[in-house]
Amino acid sequence: MRSRRPKNKRASNQWADHYTRRARKDKFPARSVYKLQEIQKRFHLIRRGDRVLDLGCAPGAWTKFAAGIAGPAGAVVGIDIKKVDLDLPGNVSVLQGDVLAPDAAVAAALAPGFRAVLSDMAPATTGHRDVDAARSLTLGEAALGIARAHLLPGGHFVCKIFQGPDFEAFVRQVRNAFSTQRLYKPQSSRKASREIFVIGKGRTQEA
Ligand SMILES: C[S@@+](CC[C@H](N)C(=O)[O-])C[C@H]1O[C@@H](n2cnc3c(N)ncnc32)[C@H](O)[C@@H]1O
């Protein structure tokens, strides 16, 4: 995936190298794992025994991390348009499919009963801020729709968004569906990136 040119390329490369090396050492396929690790440390979204849905799961770092927390009594379902080529524990099932146009297998996997819905989905970036933000928002709205339909009462949601013009409206939608809503930028997220994580804790009942 192509990302925007960092303002300070040297510093950004050092940052990327640090987390990439660490991920390799910790046996995760992507440095994105440290974003979820920080989110989990702060917000406790996943517990042992939980059923977790991971949208945009390739190459599998979040899925592997979530599966480790949920443990054998829990389960993680990962979905991505890309194939995931990673040895994952037995409590994980991964489907290749498009969240925006679910086929029958993806639709069947999106059954109610998840305790946490995670979305690190990101569009292929164009370099045009507003276009990328609009596409990211479309993915976020799809993830929120799935979370509203399939989370257990009290369940939790985290969603990556590239901030753009309609970001505040999205945050309001999350606030309306959860008891608590927060925004979070992990240390391991590149400073120059416009990505931010919208957290919803405690799915509320809707009339
Ligand atoms: C930043 S990566 C996710 C990294 C992942 N969380 C990890 O830790 O390994 C974003 C992913 O979103 C996926 N994605 C983008 N649009 C999607 C869609 N419509 N349906 C499913 N996945 C999508 C991409 O294929 C890409 O793998």
The ligand as a MOL file (V3000), in Angstrom:
LIG
                    3D

  0  0  0     0  0            999 V3000
M  V30 BEGIN CTAB
M  V30 COUNTS 27 29 0 0 0
M  V30 BEGIN ATOM
M  V30 1 C -3.4790 -1.6430 7.2630 0
M  V30 2 S -3.9890 -3.1260 6.5260 0 CHG=1
M  V30 3 C -4.5130 -4.0800 7.9070 0
M  V30 4 C -3.3640 -4.6180 8.7300 0
M  V30 5 C -3.8420 -5.6470 9.7390 0
M  V30 6 N -4.6490 -5.0220 10.7840 0
M  V30 7 C -2.6670 -6.3330 10.4070 0
M  V30 8 O -2.3440 -5.9590 11.5240 0
M  V30 9 O -2.0890 -7.2360 9.8020 0 CHG=-1
M  V30 10 C -5.5230 -2.6710 5.8210 0
M  V30 11 C -6.2460 -3.8160 5.1520 0
M  V30 12 O -7.5870 -3.4160 4.7940 0
M  V30 13 C -7.9540 -4.2580 3.7170 0
M  V30 14 N -9.1640 -3.7760 3.0650 0
M  V30 15 C -9.3300 -2.6160 2.3740 0
M  V30 16 N -10.5690 -2.5450 1.8610 0
M  V30 17 C -11.2190 -3.6770 2.2470 0
M  V30 18 C -12.5320 -4.1910 2.0180 0
M  V30 19 N -13.4330 -3.5070 1.2710 0
M  V30 20 N -12.8690 -5.3900 2.5430 0
M  V30 21 C -11.9580 -6.0880 3.2670 0
M  V30 22 N -10.6940 -5.6550 3.5200 0
M  V30 23 C -10.3260 -4.4730 3.0160 0
M  V30 24 C -6.7320 -4.2240 2.8250 0
M  V30 25 O -6.7310 -5.2770 1.9030 0
M  V30 26 C -5.5870 -4.3010 3.8530 0
M  V30 27 O -5.1090 -5.6030 4.0090 0
M  V30 END ATOM
M  V30 BEGIN BOND
M  V30 1 1 1 2
M  V30 2 1 2 3
M  V30 3 1 2 10
M  V30 4 1 3 4
M  V30 5 1 4 5
M  V30 6 1 5 6
M  V30 7 1 5 7
M  V30 8 2 7 8
M  V30 9 1 7 9
M  V30 10 1 10 11
M  V30 11 1 11 12
M  V30 12 1 11 26
M  V30 13 1 12 13
M  V30 14 1 13 14
M  V30 15 1 13 24
M  V30 16 1 14 15
M  V30 17 1 14 23
M  V30 18 2 15 16
M  V30 19 1 16 17
M  V30 20 1 17 18
M  V30 21 2 17 23
M  V30 22 1 18 19
M  V30 23 2 18 20
M  V30 24 1 20 21
M  V30 25 2 21 22
M  V30 26 1 22 23
M  V30 27 1 24 25
M  V30 28 1 24 26
M  V30 29 1 26 27
M  V30 END BOND
M  V30 END CTAB
M  END
